[in-house]
């Protein structure tokens, strides 16, 4: 199945206790155009690599979007 949309991590900002991650929702045909953004926070774990935070942020963003869609 070809997805029309993609979730792209655009920004990460660590804090003492958590990492804020900005995830953009983009239309694949126009990848430079952001449809909207979500900011999710993930508890900081010093032993985790950046790829962990990226994957977790995308996963959380998907769940948020699913929850919003289910409300309609």
C-alpha positions as CSV (number, residue, x, y, z in Angstrom):
1,X,0.0,0.0,0.0
2,X,1.4,3.4,-1.0
3,X,0.9,6.0,1.7
4,X,0.1,9.6,0.6
5,X,1.5,11.1,3.7
6,X,4.7,10.8,5.7
7,X,5.7,11.6,9.2
8,X,9.1,13.4,9.3
9,X,11.0,14.3,12.4
10,X,12.1,18.0,12.0
11,X,13.4,19.1,15.3
12,X,14.6,17.6,18.6
13,X,15.2,19.6,21.8
14,X,16.5,17.8,24.9
15,X,15.6,19.1,28.4
16,X,16.7,17.7,31.8
17,X,13.9,15.3,32.0
18,X,12.5,14.9,28.5
19,X,13.1,15.4,24.8
20,X,10.6,17.5,22.7
21,X,10.3,16.3,19.2
22,X,8.6,18.1,16.3
23,X,7.0,15.8,13.8
24,X,5.8,17.2,10.4
25,X,3.0,15.6,8.4
26,X,3.9,16.0,4.8
27,X,2.2,15.0,1.5
28,X,4.7,12.7,-0.3
29,X,4.2,14.4,-3.7
30,X,5.3,17.7,-2.1
31,X,7.7,16.6,0.6
32,X,8.9,20.2,1.4
33,X,5.3,21.3,2.2
34,X,4.2,20.7,5.8
35,X,0.5,20.0,6.2
36,X,0.7,20.3,10.0
37,X,3.1,19.7,12.9
38,X,2.9,17.8,16.2
39,X,5.2,18.3,19.2
40,X,5.6,15.2,21.4
41,X,7.6,14.7,24.5
42,X,9.5,11.6,25.4
43,X,11.2,10.9,28.7
44,X,14.9,11.3,28.5
45,X,17.0,8.2,28.8
46,X,20.7,8.9,28.4
47,X,21.5,5.5,27.1
48,X,19.1,5.7,24.2
49,X,20.3,6.8,20.7
50,X,18.7,9.6,18.7
51,X,17.1,7.0,16.4
52,X,15.1,5.8,19.4
53,X,13.6,9.3,20.0
54,X,12.8,9.6,16.3
55,X,11.0,6.3,16.1
56,X,9.2,6.9,19.4
57,X,8.1,10.4,18.2
58,X,6.7,9.1,14.9
59,X,4.9,6.3,16.8
60,X,3.3,8.8,19.3
61,X,2.4,11.1,16.4
62,X,0.6,8.3,14.6
63,X,-1.4,7.4,17.8
64,X,-2.4,11.1,18.3
65,X,-3.6,11.3,14.7
66,X,-5.5,8.1,15.0
67,X,-7.2,9.3,18.2
68,X,-8.2,12.6,16.5
69,X,-9.6,10.7,13.4
70,X,-11.6,8.4,15.6
71,X,-13.3,11.4,17.3
72,X,-14.8,12.3,13.9
